Amino acid sequence: MDLSNLKPAAGSKHSKKRVGRGHGQSRSGYKFKRGFEGGQMPLHRRVPKRGFHNPFRTEYAVVNLDTLAERFDAGTVVTPELLRERGLIHGRGNRIKVLARGDFAKKLTVRAHKFSGKAAEKIAAAGGAAEAISD
């Protein structure tokens, strides 16, 4: 036996944990903050902000009268479910607004959340009915 054969007891020696030396040392689970650019001013802060964005705004899916005239037969009751079924609007929570683009001569009963003034006039002039529904 000589000095080259001596070893410490198993488990008695281990490397010191390096604490507080940045994310390079503790890679497991480290995530950069979203938008972090290494200390440079992030893009979302250096681009100027303009205007007001209302978080409570109501979004409407728009349907025009010329589309209704070409897709539905006279006497049909047009509902939001029927519009989704025919692929005119997409998504589940959309409210529907009917606009007055194009000619309209069919007698339809249209149920939607909102109508433009001209659209309601054209539907009534064709002998149909514009019924506003509420959620």
Secondary structure, DSSP 8 states (H G I E B T S, - for coil): --GGG----TTS-------SS-TTT--TT----TT-BTTB--HHHHS---S---TT---EEEEEHHHHHHHS-TT-EE-HHHHHHTTSS-SSS-EEEEE--S---S--EEEESEE-HHHHHHHHHTT-EEEE---
